[in-house]
Structure formats: C-alpha cells, structure tokens
Amino acid sequence: MLVSLRDHLLASGVEFIGIAIDQAPKVAEFVRTARISYPILMAGAATFDLVRALGNPSGGLPFTVVLDKKGGVAHRNLGLVTREKIEQQVREALSA
C-alpha cells in the first residue's frame, strides 16, 4: 500500500522513508520480495528513543508519522492505517 501511494504522490514532492530495526539481511530480503521502492534506513536500539520522541511513548509498531513541509510532525498513527487515511493526512500536510 505504501509503495503504490508513494508512486501516486511522488510527483507532488512526497517521499516515504521506512525505518527498519531488524537484521540487515532480513530487511534486504523483505525489501526485495515486497518490491519496496522507497528508501529504508537501518536503525539500531536508539530508534525506540526516536519513536518515543515522535509521540509514541509505548514504542509500539507499526508507527507511521507524516511530516509537514517544514519537517514538523503533522500526524501520528500507531497501528495499521489505511491508504485513504495516510493519503488524507499527506494532503493536509502539503496544504498546511
């Protein structure tokens, strides 16, 4: 869902970035089999500090953050989200 939404919004200047906390070979295999076209950053244990700083005190996953044009947090989503919800949040962030 994120791959197709990214492809749909890329012309608007939107980019998606994944942050992986698993072992690099497992992440590489997942990226290959899922055909993920957006950048994936490999993160260590400090990632949970970042997740908490972004507004997820429990550190639960999945956690999706939509940033505005200035890099501020526009929306936070803990748990699964729909394409429609993310697309709406991205469009709101673009218009802000």
LUMDRENTI-120235 format. One record per residue: x, y, z of N, C-alpha, C in turn; residue in three letters. Coordinates in steps of 0.1 Angstrom, whole numbers, padded with zeros to 4 digits, always signed. Layout:
BEGIN
XYZXYZXYZala
...
REM end
This chain:
BEGIN
+0008-0012+0000+0000+0000+0000+0009+0013+0000met
+0019+0013+0008+0028+0024+0009+0036+0026-0004leu
+0039+0015-0011+0046+0016-0024+0038+0023-0034val
+0025+0018-0035+0016+0024-0046+0013+0038-0042ser
+0011+0041-0029+0007+0055-0025+0019+0064-0028leu
+0031+0060-0025+0043+0068-0028+0044+0071-0043arg
+0042+0060-0051+0043+0063-0066+0032+0073-0070asp
+0021+0072-0064+0010+0082-0067+0013+0096-0063his
+0020+0098-0052+0022+0111-0046+0036+0117-0049leu
+0045+0109-0055+0059+0113-0057+0060+0126-0065leu
+0051+0128-0075+0051+0140-0083+0048+0152-0075ala
+0041+0150-0064+0038+0162-0055+0049+0165-0046ser
+0060+0158-0047+0072+0161-0038+0072+0153-0026gly
+0063+0143-0025+0062+0135-0013+0072+0123-0013val
+0078+0120-0002+0087+0109-0002+0083+0101+0011glu
+0084+0088+0010+0082+0078+0021+0096+0073+0025phe
+0098+0071+0037+0110+0065+0042+0106+0055+0053ile
+0112+0043+0052+0110+0033+0061+0121+0032+0071gly
+0119+0028+0083+0130+0026+0093+0128+0012+0098ile
+0139+0004+0095+0139-0010+0099+0148-0012+0111ala
+0143-0021+0120+0150-0024+0132+0154-0038+0133ile
+0153-0046+0122+0156-0060+0122+0171-0061+0116asp
+0175-0073+0115+0188-0076+0109+0188-0073+0094gln
+0200-0067+0090+0201-0062+0076+0197-0073+0066ala
+0202-0085+0067+0198-0095+0056+0183-0097+0056pro
+0177-0098+0067+0162-0100+0067+0155-0088+0061lys
+0160-0076+0064+0154-0064+0058+0156-0064+0043val
+0168-0067+0039+0171-0067+0024+0162-0077+0017ala
+0160-0088+0023+0151-0099+0017+0136-0093+0016glu
+0132-0087+0027+0118-0082+0027+0117-0071+0017phe
+0126-0062+0016+0126-0051+0006+0125-0057-0008val
+0133-0067-0011+0133-0073-0024+0120-0080-0027arg
+0115-0089-0018+0103-0096-0021+0090-0087-0021thr
+0090-0077-0013+0079-0068-0012+0080-0057-0023ala
+0091-0057-0030+0093-0047-0040+0092-0032-0035arg
+0098-0030-0024+0097-0016-0018+0106-0007-0026ile
+0101+0004-0030+0108+0014-0039+0112+0026-0031ser
+0108+0028-0019+0112+0039-0011+0124+0036-0003tyr
+0132+0046+0002+0144+0043+0010+0140+0037+0023pro
+0149+0028+0027+0148+0021+0040+0161+0024+0048ile
+0159+0030+0060+0170+0033+0068+0172+0021+0079leu
+0184+0017+0081+0186+0007+0091+0189+0014+0104met
+0182+0010+0114+0183+0017+0127+0187+0007+0138ala
+0193+0012+0149+0196+0004+0160+0187+0006+0171gly
+0191+0003+0183+0183+0004+0195+0178+0018+0198ala
+0186+0028+0194+0182+0042+0196+0169+0046+0189ala
+0165+0037+0180+0153+0040+0172+0141+0042+0181thr
+0140+0034+0192+0129+0035+0201+0129+0048+0208phe
+0141+0054+0210+0141+0068+0216+0135+0078+0206asp
+0138+0076+0193+0133+0085+0183+0118+0083+0182leu
+0113+0070+0182+0099+0068+0182+0091+0074+0193val
+0097+0073+0205+0091+0080+0217+0091+0095+0215arg
+0102+0100+0210+0103+0115+0208+0093+0120+0198ala
+0089+0111+0189+0079+0115+0178+0065+0113+0183leu
+0063+0109+0196+0050+0108+0201+0044+0094+0203gly
+0052+0084+0204+0048+0070+0206+0055+0065+0219asn
+0049+0069+0230+0056+0065+0243+0057+0050+0246pro
+0048+0042+0240+0049+0028+0242+0059+0021+0233ser
+0063+0028+0222+0073+0022+0213+0066+0011+0204gly
+0053+0011+0204+0046+0001+0196+0048+0003+0181gly
+0046-0008+0174+0048-0009+0159+0036-0015+0153leu
+0032-0012+0141+0038-0002+0133+0034+0012+0138pro
+0043+0021+0134+0041+0035+0138+0044+0044+0126phe
+0034+0052+0121+0036+0060+0109+0035+0074+0113thr
+0045+0082+0108+0045+0096+0111+0044+0104+0097val
+0036+0114+0097+0035+0122+0085+0041+0136+0089val
+0051+0140+0082+0057+0153+0084+0052+0163+0075leu
+0052+0176+0079+0048+0187+0071+0060+0192+0063asp
+0058+0202+0055+0069+0207+0046+0081+0212+0054lys
+0079+0216+0066+0090+0222+0074+0096+0211+0083lys
+0092+0199+0082+0098+0188+0090+0091+0185+0103gly
+0080+0193+0106+0073+0191+0118+0063+0179+0117gly
+0060+0173+0128+0050+0162+0129+0036+0168+0126val
+0030+0163+0115+0016+0167+0112+0006+0157+0117ala
+0010+0144+0116+0001+0133+0121+0009+0121+0126his
+0003+0114+0136+0009+0102+0141-0001+0091+0140arg
+0003+0079+0137-0006+0068+0135+0001+0056+0142asn
-0005+0051+0153+0000+0039+0159-0009+0027+0155leu
-0003+0017+0149-0011+0006+0144-0013+0007+0129gly
-0020-0003+0124-0023-0003+0110-0031+0009+0105leu
-0028+0014+0094-0036+0025+0088-0040+0022+0074val
-0050+0028+0069-0055+0026+0055-0048+0036+0046thr
-0048+0032+0033-0043+0041+0023-0050+0055+0023arg
-0063+0054+0025-0071+0066+0024-0067+0075+0036glu
-0065+0070+0048-0061+0078+0059-0048+0085+0057lys
-0038+0077+0053-0025+0083+0050-0025+0093+0039ile
-0032+0090+0028-0033+0100+0017-0040+0113+0022glu
-0050+0112+0030-0057+0124+0035-0047+0132+0044gln
-0040+0125+0053-0030+0132+0061-0019+0138+0054gln
-0014+0132+0043-0003+0137+0035-0008+0150+0028val
-0020+0149+0022-0026+0161+0015-0028+0172+0025arg
-0032+0170+0037-0034+0180+0047-0020+0186+0050glu
-0010+0178+0052+0003+0183+0055+0009+0191+0043ala
+0005+0188+0031+0010+0195+0019+0004+0209+0019leu
-0009+0210+0023-0016+0222+0022-0014+0232+0034ser
-0008+0227+0044-0005+0235+0056+0006+0245+0054ala
REM end
